């Protein structure tokens, strides 16, 4: 029942982390990608997780509750991203980071 919520959370978290890596490594004299990853502290990881969770929208959560208690939820509009869209987005960000991605 919660696959859509988990997928949405993972998409938000991965997109945010990759965007941070791109911003940091694109700066003149900025860290390498390896140095960026080494510089991630538990505080930053927890903060990113909190921000990613806050981006999970109400309609995704309603989708889960609709299966459990349909009488309380009536406005589920479906999940906003397909697996293909998320995969494409992550692959594009990986290319910007010069990661070797297996298709």
C-alpha positions as CSV (number, residue, x, y, z in Angstrom):
1,X,0.0,0.0,0.0
2,X,2.8,2.4,0.7
3,X,4.9,1.8,-2.4
4,X,4.0,5.1,-4.0
5,X,4.9,7.0,-0.8
6,X,8.2,5.3,-0.5
7,X,8.9,5.9,-4.2
8,X,8.0,9.6,-3.8
9,X,10.3,9.9,-0.8
10,X,13.2,8.2,-2.5
11,X,12.8,10.4,-5.5
12,X,12.8,13.5,-3.4
13,X,15.8,12.4,-1.4
14,X,17.9,11.3,-4.4
15,X,17.0,14.3,-6.4
16,X,18.0,16.6,-3.6
17,X,21.2,14.8,-2.8
18,X,22.3,14.8,-6.5
19,X,21.4,18.5,-6.9
20,X,23.6,19.3,-3.9
21,X,26.4,17.2,-5.3
22,X,26.1,19.0,-8.7
23,X,26.1,22.5,-7.1
24,X,29.1,21.7,-4.9
25,X,31.2,20.1,-7.6
26,X,30.3,22.7,-10.3
27,X,31.9,25.5,-8.3
28,X,35.3,26.7,-9.3
29,X,37.8,25.1,-6.9
30,X,34.9,23.1,-5.4
31,X,35.3,19.6,-4.1
32,X,35.5,16.5,-6.2
33,X,32.5,14.2,-6.2
34,X,34.4,11.8,-3.9
35,X,35.3,14.6,-1.5
36,X,31.6,15.7,-1.5
37,X,30.5,12.2,-0.5
38,X,33.2,12.1,2.2
39,X,32.0,15.4,3.5
40,X,28.5,14.3,4.2
41,X,27.9,14.1,7.9
42,X,25.1,12.4,9.8
43,X,23.5,15.8,10.4
44,X,23.3,16.5,6.7
45,X,21.9,13.1,6.0
46,X,19.2,13.5,8.6
47,X,18.4,17.0,7.4
48,X,18.1,15.7,3.8
49,X,15.8,12.9,4.9
50,X,13.6,15.4,6.8
51,X,13.3,17.7,3.8
52,X,12.6,14.8,1.4
53,X,9.8,13.6,3.7
54,X,8.3,17.1,3.9
55,X,8.1,17.0,0.1
56,X,5.9,13.9,0.1
57,X,2.5,15.5,-0.8
58,X,-0.8,14.9,0.8
59,X,-2.3,13.2,-2.2
60,X,0.3,10.4,-1.9
61,X,-0.5,9.9,1.7
62,X,-4.2,9.9,1.0
63,X,-3.7,7.1,-1.5
64,X,-2.4,4.9,1.3
65,X,-5.1,5.8,3.7
66,X,-7.8,5.3,1.0
67,X,-7.0,1.6,1.0
68,X,-7.2,1.3,4.8
69,X,-10.1,3.7,5.5
70,X,-11.8,4.7,2.3
71,X,-14.6,6.5,4.1
72,X,-12.1,9.1,5.4
73,X,-10.3,9.9,2.2
74,X,-12.1,10.9,-1.0
75,X,-9.6,13.1,-2.9
76,X,-6.8,10.7,-4.0
77,X,-5.6,11.9,-7.4
78,X,-2.9,9.3,-8.0
79,X,0.9,9.4,-7.8
80,X,2.6,12.3,-9.6
81,X,5.6,10.5,-11.0
82,X,6.0,7.2,-12.8
83,X,8.9,4.8,-12.2
84,X,10.1,5.7,-15.7
85,X,10.1,9.4,-15.0
86,X,12.0,9.0,-11.8
87,X,14.5,6.7,-13.4
88,X,15.1,9.1,-16.3
89,X,15.5,12.0,-13.8
90,X,18.0,10.1,-11.7
91,X,19.9,9.0,-14.8
92,X,20.2,12.6,-16.1
93,X,21.5,13.8,-12.8
94,X,24.0,10.9,-12.7
95,X,25.3,11.9,-16.1
96,X,25.9,15.4,-14.8
97,X,28.0,13.8,-12.0
98,X,29.9,11.7,-14.5
99,X,28.7,8.5,-12.9
100,X,28.8,5.2,-14.8
101,X,25.2,4.2,-14.9
102,X,24.1,0.8,-16.2
103,X,21.0,1.1,-18.4
